[in-house]
């Protein structure tokens, strides 16, 4: 998979999403992708709650980044601000990216 490291939080089969982290979080966590099992109806907030149990350090950093505005949340490339925010429901196979805003000119 493009040489990127991926970690699975569970060996269970079933619906899951891929959490992608970028920048300093990726370096600190020593991985860029994390496969996380979900239940039907899981939202972005629900995903963070799952991560609270599986990887609390990462979950805390993601929550802080989102609440302080230095991380955007994208589900399948679409910013959740233009969907239903952290209430956006996730589906099996979705990619959830937490990335810093990109600036330039």
CORLIN-V174112 format. One record per residue. N is the residue number from 0. RES is the residue in one small letter. PHI is phi in radians with two decimals (none if undefined). D_LAST is the distance of its C-alpha to the last C-alpha in Angstrom with 2 decimals. Layout:
# CORLIN-V174112
n->N res->RES phi->PHI d_last->D_LAST
n->N res->RES phi->PHI d_last->D_LAST
This chain:
# CORLIN-V174112
n->0 res->x phi->none d_last->31.69
n->1 res->x phi->0.85 d_last->28.97
n->2 res->x phi->1.27 d_last->30.31
n->3 res->x phi->-1.46 d_last->28.94
n->4 res->x phi->-1.41 d_last->31.43
n->5 res->x phi->-2.32 d_last->32.69
n->6 res->x phi->-2.15 d_last->35.17
n->7 res->x phi->-1.83 d_last->37.41
n->8 res->x phi->-1.41 d_last->38.67
n->9 res->x phi->-2.67 d_last->41.84
n->10 res->x phi->-1.58 d_last->43.96
n->11 res->x phi->-1.21 d_last->44.97
n->12 res->x phi->-1.47 d_last->44.38
n->13 res->x phi->2.44 d_last->42.94
n->14 res->x phi->-1.07 d_last->39.75
n->15 res->x phi->-2.68 d_last->36.74
n->16 res->x phi->-2.15 d_last->32.97
n->17 res->x phi->-1.82 d_last->30.61
n->18 res->x phi->-1.66 d_last->28.55
n->19 res->x phi->-1.97 d_last->25.45
n->20 res->x phi->-2.08 d_last->24.04
n->21 res->x phi->-2.29 d_last->21.05
n->22 res->x phi->1.10 d_last->19.98
n->23 res->x phi->-1.08 d_last->22.65
n->24 res->x phi->-1.13 d_last->24.86
n->25 res->x phi->-1.09 d_last->25.22
n->26 res->x phi->-1.14 d_last->26.18
n->27 res->x phi->-1.17 d_last->28.53
n->28 res->x phi->-1.46 d_last->30.14
n->29 res->x phi->1.00 d_last->30.42
n->30 res->x phi->-2.88 d_last->29.56
n->31 res->x phi->-1.95 d_last->26.75
n->32 res->x phi->-2.26 d_last->28.88
n->33 res->x phi->-2.40 d_last->31.78
n->34 res->x phi->-1.54 d_last->34.16
n->35 res->x phi->-2.17 d_last->35.60
n->36 res->x phi->-1.16 d_last->38.64
n->37 res->x phi->-2.29 d_last->38.45
n->38 res->x phi->-1.83 d_last->40.98
n->39 res->x phi->-0.96 d_last->40.67
n->40 res->x phi->1.53 d_last->38.89
n->41 res->x phi->-1.10 d_last->36.86
n->42 res->x phi->-1.82 d_last->33.75
n->43 res->x phi->-1.03 d_last->30.64
n->44 res->x phi->-1.05 d_last->32.66
n->45 res->x phi->-1.09 d_last->35.61
n->46 res->x phi->-1.06 d_last->33.67
n->47 res->x phi->-1.11 d_last->32.82
n->48 res->x phi->-1.16 d_last->36.54
n->49 res->x phi->-1.09 d_last->37.51
n->50 res->x phi->-1.14 d_last->35.26
n->51 res->x phi->-0.96 d_last->36.97
n->52 res->x phi->-1.42 d_last->40.13
n->53 res->x phi->-1.53 d_last->38.82
n->54 res->x phi->-2.65 d_last->36.22
n->55 res->x phi->-1.04 d_last->36.20
n->56 res->x phi->-1.13 d_last->33.93
n->57 res->x phi->-1.14 d_last->31.15
n->58 res->x phi->-1.01 d_last->31.87
n->59 res->x phi->-1.10 d_last->31.70
n->60 res->x phi->-1.13 d_last->28.34
n->61 res->x phi->-1.19 d_last->26.91
n->62 res->x phi->-1.03 d_last->28.53
n->63 res->x phi->-1.09 d_last->27.31
n->64 res->x phi->-1.10 d_last->23.69
n->65 res->x phi->-1.21 d_last->23.83
n->66 res->x phi->-1.17 d_last->25.77
n->67 res->x phi->-1.56 d_last->23.61
n->68 res->x phi->1.45 d_last->20.39
n->69 res->x phi->-1.79 d_last->18.78
n->70 res->x phi->-2.33 d_last->19.71
n->71 res->x phi->-1.74 d_last->19.20
n->72 res->x phi->-1.96 d_last->22.15
n->73 res->x phi->-2.08 d_last->21.92
n->74 res->x phi->-1.95 d_last->25.15
n->75 res->x phi->0.92 d_last->25.05
n->76 res->x phi->1.48 d_last->21.29
n->77 res->x phi->-1.89 d_last->21.57
n->78 res->x phi->-1.15 d_last->20.52
n->79 res->x phi->-1.13 d_last->23.87
n->80 res->x phi->-1.02 d_last->22.64
n->81 res->x phi->-1.72 d_last->23.00
n->82 res->x phi->-1.89 d_last->26.31
n->83 res->x phi->-2.12 d_last->28.91
n->84 res->x phi->1.07 d_last->27.11
n->85 res->x phi->-1.27 d_last->29.09
n->86 res->x phi->-1.56 d_last->32.04
n->87 res->x phi->-1.05 d_last->30.50
n->88 res->x phi->-1.37 d_last->33.31
n->89 res->x phi->-1.86 d_last->32.92
n->90 res->x phi->-2.20 d_last->34.89
n->91 res->x phi->-0.92 d_last->36.23
n->92 res->x phi->1.59 d_last->33.71
n->93 res->x phi->-1.10 d_last->30.59
n->94 res->x phi->-1.90 d_last->27.61
n->95 res->x phi->-1.99 d_last->26.32
n->96 res->x phi->-1.88 d_last->23.12
n->97 res->x phi->-1.98 d_last->22.18
n->98 res->x phi->-2.46 d_last->18.69
n->99 res->x phi->-1.20 d_last->16.29
n->100 res->x phi->-1.03 d_last->13.31
n->101 res->x phi->-1.84 d_last->10.21
n->102 res->x phi->-2.03 d_last->7.03
n->103 res->x phi->2.84 d_last->3.69
n->104 res->x phi->-2.91 d_last->0.00
